[in-house]
Amino acid sequence: MVIGASLKSERTSHEAVLRLKRKGHEVIAIGLREGEIDGIKIQKGKPAIDNVHTVTLYLNAKRQEEMLDYILGLHPQRIIFNPGAENPELEKQASLQGIETVEACTLTMLAIGLY
């Protein structure tokens, strides 16, 4: 799941959706505006989604505040905090729930096979 997905092709979150899809991952995109990236619908809000393995964040800590309970409620196995999305409070709460937290770039992780 990509939270902070953008319709703007120059945004890193847009590229992350594309590369995750190319690598064969099932991609759920959540953004501020509805739209589509290469056939993947960008959803707004907090849709009910089950079996989320990884949440990759492209929202800064301030914008994450309203999503905090939603993100933790997804019970992902891992949360990736991309550059600019670092959030010590969410990392702490996630770790207490047994969720792995990683401060890294999703695109780099995909490129070197660590995703």
C-alpha positions as CSV (number, residue, x, y, z in Angstrom):
1,M,0.0,0.0,0.0
2,V,1.3,3.4,-1.0
3,I,-0.1,6.2,1.2
4,G,0.5,9.6,-0.3
5,A,0.3,8.4,-3.9
6,S,0.3,11.3,-6.4
7,L,-1.1,11.6,-9.9
8,K,1.9,13.8,-10.8
9,S,4.4,11.7,-12.7
10,E,7.4,13.7,-11.3
11,R,6.6,12.6,-7.7
12,T,8.5,9.8,-6.1
13,S,5.2,8.2,-4.8
14,H,3.9,8.0,-8.4
15,E,7.1,6.2,-9.5
16,A,6.8,3.9,-6.5
17,V,3.3,2.8,-7.6
18,L,4.6,2.1,-11.1
19,R,7.7,0.2,-10.0
20,L,5.9,-1.9,-7.4
21,K,3.4,-2.9,-10.1
22,R,6.2,-3.8,-12.5
23,K,7.8,-6.0,-9.8
24,G,4.6,-7.9,-9.5
25,H,3.4,-6.5,-6.2
26,E,-0.3,-5.9,-5.6
27,V,-0.5,-2.2,-5.2
28,I,-3.2,-0.2,-3.3
29,A,-2.7,3.5,-3.7
30,I,-4.1,6.1,-1.3
31,G,-3.9,9.8,-2.1
32,L,-5.4,13.2,-1.7
33,R,-7.0,13.0,-5.2
34,E,-8.7,10.2,-6.9
35,G,-7.3,9.1,-10.2
36,E,-5.4,6.3,-11.8
37,I,-1.7,5.4,-12.3
38,D,-1.2,2.8,-15.0
39,G,-4.5,1.1,-14.2
40,I,-4.2,1.4,-10.4
41,K,-6.9,3.4,-8.9
42,I,-5.9,6.1,-6.4
43,Q,-8.4,6.0,-3.5
44,K,-9.1,8.8,-1.1
45,G,-9.7,8.6,2.6
46,K,-9.3,5.5,4.6
47,P,-10.7,2.5,2.7
48,A,-11.2,-0.8,4.5
49,I,-8.4,-3.0,3.3
50,D,-7.4,-6.4,4.6
51,N,-4.1,-8.3,4.5
52,V,-1.8,-5.4,4.1
53,H,1.8,-6.5,4.1
54,T,3.6,-3.2,3.7
55,V,2.6,0.4,4.0
56,T,5.0,2.8,2.3
57,L,4.5,6.4,3.4
58,Y,5.0,9.5,1.3
59,L,3.3,11.9,3.8
60,N,5.2,14.1,6.2
61,A,4.7,13.5,10.0
62,K,2.1,16.4,10.2
63,R,0.0,14.9,7.4
64,Q,0.2,11.4,9.0
65,E,-1.5,12.6,12.2
66,E,-5.0,12.1,10.8
67,M,-4.0,8.7,9.3
68,L,-2.2,7.3,12.4
69,D,-5.0,5.1,13.7
70,Y,-5.9,4.0,10.2
71,I,-2.3,3.0,9.4
72,L,-1.9,1.1,12.7
73,G,-5.4,-0.4,12.3
74,L,-4.3,-2.0,9.0
75,H,-1.9,-4.2,11.0
76,P,0.8,-4.3,8.4
77,Q,3.9,-6.4,8.8
78,R,6.0,-3.4,7.8
79,I,5.9,0.4,7.5
80,I,8.5,2.1,5.2
81,F,9.1,5.8,6.0
82,N,10.4,7.3,2.8
83,P,12.7,10.4,3.0
84,G,10.6,13.2,4.4
85,A,8.0,10.9,6.0
86,E,10.0,10.0,9.1
87,N,7.8,10.0,12.2
88,P,9.3,8.8,15.6
89,E,5.9,8.7,17.3
90,L,4.4,6.4,14.6
91,E,7.5,4.3,14.5
92,K,7.3,3.9,18.3
93,Q,3.6,2.9,18.3
94,A,4.1,0.6,15.4
95,S,7.1,-1.2,17.1
96,L,5.0,-1.6,20.2
97,Q,2.5,-3.5,18.1
98,G,5.2,-5.7,16.5
99,I,5.2,-3.9,13.2
100,E,8.6,-3.6,11.5
101,T,9.6,0.0,10.8
102,V,12.1,1.0,8.2
103,E,13.4,4.5,7.3
104,A,14.4,4.0,3.7
105,C,13.6,4.8,0.1
106,T,11.1,2.4,-1.5
107,L,12.6,3.0,-4.9
108,T,16.1,2.1,-3.7
109,M,14.8,-0.9,-1.8
110,L,13.2,-2.2,-5.0
111,A,16.3,-1.5,-7.1
112,I,18.6,-3.4,-4.8
113,G,16.2,-6.3,-4.1
114,L,15.5,-5.4,-0.4
115,Y,11.7,-4.7,-0.8
